[in-house]
Amino acid sequence: MFEKFGKNARVAVIATQQEAKQLGAKRIGQEHLLLGVLAHAEPSLAAVLTARGITADDVRADLAQRATAGPLGIDDAEALRSVGIDLDAVQASVAENFGAQAWDQAEPQPELGVFGRLLGAGRGHIPFTAEAKKALELALREAVHRKDREISSTYLLLGILRAPNRVATDVLGGRDAVSGLRADLYAMLDRAA
């Protein structure tokens, strides 16, 4: 499938590896794929993103802030607090009973899968999450549906937007912003056709 990717889309997918590493991620998620697309968008896609105020630098800063928010994140802490659970107390108890590195060591080792093997996982590369792999599959479906022979970075973004995870939705400005961006991307593709 990787041979069907256009130049910018290939560069975007490969760049996700470095973006994820710089953010300290153990796996490449949709948010890292999104960041790769934003950083390596074709000019027409870049114009749509700029018009919506979406930049790679802003998304990178948002993701960096989220990465330093702790193992479960700010949203998780608020959700747990709403049902009477103090996340700070739970984390302190885990650290006291299992050691300070317990949160980092609790992550299971992911399977390599097709994209992991394609991009060299197991040789110091970070594997893709199931959500990121699904976004790549959805990008292919978007291109096939529009009868394009090549997956562009626009299709990568549409693949992410078809089933965005919470982080991707949040960094893009919420569900309404995601829906508006999808509409803009389809309009852009229609104009180019």
C-alpha positions in Angstrom: 0.0 0.0 0.0 2.9 2.4 0.7 3.7 2.5 -3.0 0.3 4.2 -3.6 1.3 7.2 -1.4 2.3 10.5 -3.1 5.6 12.1 -2.3 4.2 14.5 0.3 2.1 11.8 1.9 5.2 9.4 2.1 7.3 12.1 3.7 4.4 12.9 6.1 4.1 9.2 7.2 7.9 8.8 7.6 8.1 12.1 9.5 5.6 10.8 12.1 8.4 8.6 13.4 10.6 11.6 14.3 7.6 13.7 15.5 6.6 10.9 17.9 10.2 10.4 19.1 10.5 14.1 19.8 7.3 14.1 21.8 8.5 11.1 23.8 5.8 8.7 22.5 6.2 5.0 22.6 3.8 4.5 19.6 2.8 6.6 16.6 -0.8 7.7 17.1 -3.2 9.6 14.9 -2.0 12.9 16.5 1.6 12.1 15.2 0.2 11.2 11.8 -1.7 14.5 11.9 1.4 16.4 12.7 3.3 14.8 9.9 0.5 15.7 7.5 0.4 19.3 8.7 4.2 19.7 8.4 4.3 18.2 4.8 1.1 19.2 3.2 0.7 19.9 -0.5 0.2 23.7 -1.2 -3.5 23.4 -1.7 -4.0 21.5 1.6 -1.7 24.0 3.3 -3.9 26.8 2.1 -7.0 25.2 3.6 -5.2 24.6 6.9 -3.9 28.1 7.1 -7.3 29.5 6.4 -8.6 27.5 9.4 -5.6 28.6 11.6 -4.3 25.1 11.9 -0.5 24.9 11.9 2.1 22.2 12.6 3.8 24.4 15.2 0.5 24.9 17.2 -0.3 21.2 17.1 3.2 20.3 18.1 3.1 22.7 21.0 -0.3 21.3 22.1 1.0 17.7 21.9 4.1 18.6 23.8 2.0 20.1 26.6 -0.2 17.0 26.7 2.9 14.8 26.8 4.1 16.5 30.0 0.7 16.3 31.7 1.3 13.0 33.3 0.6 9.3 32.5 -3.2 9.8 32.2 -3.5 13.5 31.3 -5.5 16.4 32.5 -8.8 15.3 31.0 -8.5 11.9 32.6 -7.8 13.4 36.0 -10.9 15.6 35.7 -13.1 12.7 34.7 -11.9 10.6 37.6 -12.3 13.5 40.0 -16.0 13.8 38.9 -16.6 10.3 40.2 -14.7 10.8 43.4 -11.3 9.4 42.5 -8.2 11.5 43.3 -5.7 10.7 40.5 -2.8 12.3 42.4 -3.5 10.0 45.4 -3.7 6.9 43.1 -0.4 7.8 41.4 1.3 8.4 44.7 0.1 5.0 46.0 1.2 3.2 42.9 4.7 4.9 43.1 5.0 4.0 46.8 4.0 0.4 46.3 5.5 -0.4 42.9 8.3 2.2 42.4 8.5 5.6 40.7 8.8 4.0 37.2 5.7 1.8 37.6 3.6 3.9 35.2 6.2 3.7 32.4 6.7 0.0 32.8 3.0 -0.9 32.7 2.8 -0.3 28.9 2.4 -3.6 27.0 4.7 -4.2 24.0 2.6 -3.7 20.8 2.6 -6.1 17.9 4.5 -4.9 14.9 1.8 -5.4 12.2 2.1 -4.6 8.5 3.0 -0.9 8.9 5.4 -1.6 11.7 7.3 -4.1 9.5 7.1 -1.8 6.5 8.6 1.1 8.4 11.2 -0.9 10.2 9.7 -1.4 13.6 11.9 -3.6 15.8 15.0 -1.7 14.7 14.6 1.3 17.0 11.4 2.5 15.2 8.2 3.3 16.9 5.2 1.2 15.9 1.8 2.6 14.8 -1.2 2.4 17.0 -4.3 0.6 15.7 -6.0 4.0 15.3 -3.1 5.3 13.2 -3.2 2.2 11.0 -6.9 2.6 10.6 -6.4 6.2 9.5 -4.0 5.0 6.8 -6.5 2.4 5.7 -9.3 5.1 5.6 -7.0 7.4 3.6 -6.7 4.6 0.9 -10.5 4.2 0.9 -10.9 8.0 0.5 -8.6 8.0 -2.5 -10.3 4.9 -4.0 -13.8 6.4 -3.5 -12.7 9.5 -5.4 -11.0 7.4 -8.1 -7.6 8.8 -7.5 -4.6 6.6 -8.1 -2.4 8.2 -5.4 -2.9 8.9 -1.7 -2.0 12.5 -1.1 -1.6 14.2 2.3 -5.2 15.5 1.8 -6.4 11.9 1.8 -4.2 11.1 4.9 -5.9 14.0 6.7 -9.4 12.8 5.5 -8.5 9.3 6.8 -7.7 10.8 10.2 -10.9 12.9 10.2 -13.1 10.0 9.3 -12.5 8.4 12.7 -10.4 10.9 14.8 -9.4 9.9 18.3 -10.0 12.3 21.2 -6.5 13.9 21.0 -6.7 14.6 17.2 -10.2 16.0 17.7 -9.1 18.3 20.5 -6.0 19.6 18.8 -8.1 20.5 15.7 -10.6 22.4 17.8 -13.3 20.0 18.6 -16.0 18.0 16.6 -17.4 21.0 14.9 -14.0 22.1 13.7 -13.3 18.5 12.4 -16.6 18.5 10.5 -15.9 21.9 9.0 -12.4 20.9 8.0 -13.7 17.7 6.3 -16.2 19.8 4.3 -13.4 22.2 3.3 -11.2 19.4 2.2 -14.0 17.8 0.0 -14.7 21.2 -1.5 -11.0 21.7 -2.3 -10.9 18.2 -3.9 -14.1 19.0 -5.9 -12.5 22.3 -7.2 -9.4 20.4 -8.3 -11.3 17.7 -10.1 
